[in-house]
Amino acid sequence: MKQKRLPVFNDLPWQEQKQLIRFPVYLSLLAASKDYKLDRKEKNTVVKLTHIKTFACHPLLADYYAAVDNDFETAVAEISDQLPKEGVEREWAIKRELYKLGIILKKLDTEYAAYLTDSLRAYKDQVSRAHRNILEYFIFPLPINGITD
């Protein structure tokens, strides 16, 4: 699907706008970097979580998450295919992209960037919890600081 331009990003080149819209994709893939891929269950979880974000976000971010949701599933597949397949190389490639995206965030309006940063941080935490290993919950059914949280 064709992505629409977001007015809040008007001062950014189209390529940087597109990169910002893909920020949650990289966060999702990084959360799965322990096993280097999103299995079907994990992918369904992040797709649902991303869709929910379109409704459960600060009103300033509604257009952003709608744009993210627009082609999230396709973007996950495309980006995952472009990244190294295994190991530290994949994790570092994702972290490099996230670093670049952090630089782009600094170009945005300060208030908007603050809301987006907080929202993406919460998104990362939610996705990370969704990727927790079932064995962890079996061994540690209650959250223990430093071990499960």
Steps between C-alpha positions, in 0.01 A plus 500: 500500500611851431589697809359847541708793609445610856471878544711492816785357292474758218846641570658158456597343167264220394767234565537612863121504542484144371779397739317648799185313403704180508646567846259254674600230250863521610397500867294185440783326317750595771272351765509174304876513449565230760380240249560727198152479353135568566306177496136509395371544856745782574418669170126482571563647845698799372249561220215507754700715741581747224137516394391565859751786519296687236223531759696497825747781446520872565273684252805672348631158396180355351599580139848360559375164628236485226783539246706234682202263505431560130777268376652361819472133407658556158773718651589232757548243223697738274733627770551155651600367157748787449676453834778248567336171590670404823710598791656815617508642145119510491475661842762763413333576166173566682673713764671705227161574344354594838793736559436669163133530590594664829685768304194559280281532812712796610387687187135494609309752707616460861155428646411251227839329528457465877158337462625273223812400695296413809250308289769305316670417829168362631451313171846344534421388855166351391658317207783373720251359750312335213822326393580357841584135500224270631767318702570821690136513610508133597813539714420852630120534501523824700700803383838524672700821460818440308395159379164539328472880493 
